[in-house]
């Protein structure tokens, strides 16, 4: 992929995206999500990077349909490694997500690792919080 494409994707993630750590059933995973009213943009991200693209069930208070793209776990890890040099606003989020995902490859989490994962989840959640 060209550097200009990676920089463009990073700009989309910085402006329209969220990098998070979530608890899915009993396992933690990283996730990158972009929400936008432009279906072409969402489908383009899916085509370029994989992941899932879908319309949201309820539009967020406007008349246009809203679309969401997301990529999780190791797929998100590989994508973040490519775009992290170009991120500005969400570089910290990406670096934490990369460290987290790389540390848990190939093994089950211990109790101590689960506690640290929950702390990382809380931290990245605070970074993602909007408003005051």
C-alpha positions as CSV (number, residue, x, y, z in Angstrom):
1,X,0.0,0.0,0.0
2,X,1.3,3.5,-0.8
3,X,2.3,5.9,1.9
4,X,-0.3,8.4,0.7
5,X,-3.0,5.7,1.2
6,X,-1.7,5.0,4.7
7,X,-1.6,8.7,5.6
8,X,-5.2,9.1,4.2
9,X,-6.4,6.2,6.3
10,X,-4.7,7.6,9.4
11,X,-6.4,10.9,8.8
12,X,-9.8,9.2,8.6
13,X,-9.1,7.3,11.8
14,X,-7.9,10.5,13.6
15,X,-11.0,12.4,12.5
16,X,-13.8,9.8,12.3
17,X,-12.5,6.7,14.1
18,X,-12.1,5.1,17.5
19,X,-9.4,2.8,18.7
20,X,-10.6,0.7,21.6
21,X,-10.0,-2.2,23.8
22,X,-13.2,-4.2,24.4
23,X,-14.3,-7.2,26.4
24,X,-16.0,-9.8,24.1
25,X,-17.5,-12.6,26.2
26,X,-14.5,-13.5,28.3
27,X,-11.7,-12.2,26.1
28,X,-10.2,-8.8,25.5
29,X,-9.6,-7.6,22.0
30,X,-8.5,-4.4,20.2
31,X,-10.9,-2.8,17.7
32,X,-10.7,0.1,15.3
33,X,-14.0,1.6,14.2
34,X,-14.9,4.3,11.7
35,X,-18.5,5.7,11.5
36,X,-19.5,7.9,8.6
37,X,-22.5,8.8,6.4
38,X,-20.4,8.2,3.3
39,X,-21.0,4.6,2.3
40,X,-18.2,4.8,-0.3
41,X,-15.6,5.6,2.3
42,X,-16.7,2.8,4.6
43,X,-16.7,0.3,1.7
44,X,-13.3,1.6,0.6
45,X,-11.8,0.9,4.1
46,X,-13.2,-2.6,4.0
47,X,-11.8,-3.2,0.5
48,X,-8.3,-1.8,1.4
49,X,-8.0,-3.3,4.9
50,X,-10.5,-6.0,5.5
51,X,-12.8,-6.0,8.5
52,X,-16.6,-5.5,8.3
53,X,-18.8,-2.7,6.9
54,X,-22.4,-2.4,7.7
55,X,-25.2,0.2,8.0
56,X,-26.0,1.2,11.6
57,X,-29.4,0.2,12.9
58,X,-30.4,3.7,14.0
59,X,-29.1,6.9,12.4
60,X,-27.4,9.2,14.9
61,X,-29.9,12.0,14.8
62,X,-29.6,13.0,11.2
63,X,-31.5,12.1,8.0
64,X,-28.6,10.3,6.3
65,X,-27.9,6.6,6.7
66,X,-24.9,6.0,8.9
67,X,-22.3,3.3,8.1
68,X,-19.7,1.7,10.3
69,X,-16.5,-0.1,9.5
70,X,-14.6,-2.1,12.1
71,X,-11.6,-4.4,12.2
72,X,-10.6,-6.4,15.3
73,X,-7.8,-8.4,17.0
74,X,-4.8,-9.4,14.9
75,X,-6.2,-7.8,11.7
76,X,-6.5,-4.5,13.6
77,X,-3.0,-5.0,14.9
78,X,-1.5,-5.4,11.4
79,X,-3.5,-2.3,10.2
80,X,-2.4,-0.2,13.1
81,X,1.2,-1.1,12.6
82,X,0.9,0.3,9.1
83,X,-0.8,3.6,9.9
84,X,0.7,4.5,13.4
85,X,3.5,6.6,11.9
86,X,0.9,8.8,10.2
87,X,-1.5,9.2,13.2
88,X,-1.6,12.5,15.1
89,X,-4.5,12.5,17.5
90,X,-4.8,8.8,18.1
91,X,-1.2,7.7,18.0
92,X,-1.2,7.0,21.8
93,X,-4.3,4.9,21.4
94,X,-2.7,2.9,18.6
95,X,0.5,2.4,20.4
96,X,-1.3,1.1,23.5
97,X,-3.5,-1.2,21.3
98,X,-0.4,-2.5,19.5
99,X,1.4,-3.3,22.7
100,X,-1.7,-5.0,24.2
101,X,-2.4,-7.2,21.1
102,X,1.3,-8.2,20.7
103,X,1.6,-9.1,24.4
104,X,-1.3,-11.6,24.2
105,X,-0.6,-13.4,21.0
106,X,-0.7,-17.2,21.4
107,X,-1.5,-17.5,25.1
108,X,-4.4,-17.3,27.6
109,X,-4.4,-14.3,29.9
110,X,-3.4,-14.8,33.6
111,X,-5.4,-13.1,36.3
112,X,-2.8,-10.4,36.6
113,X,-2.9,-9.8,32.8
114,X,-6.7,-9.5,32.9
115,X,-6.3,-6.8,35.6
116,X,-3.8,-4.9,33.5
117,X,-6.0,-5.3,30.4
118,X,-9.0,-3.8,32.3
119,X,-6.7,-0.9,33.3
120,X,-5.7,-0.4,29.7
121,X,-9.4,-0.6,28.7
122,X,-10.3,2.1,31.2
123,X,-7.4,4.3,30.0
124,X,-8.2,4.1,26.3
125,X,-11.9,4.7,27.2
126,X,-11.0,7.9,28.9
127,X,-8.9,9.0,25.9
128,X,-11.9,8.3,23.6
129,X,-14.4,10.1,25.8
130,X,-16.0,13.1,24.2
131,X,-17.0,16.4,25.8
132,X,-15.7,17.7,29.1
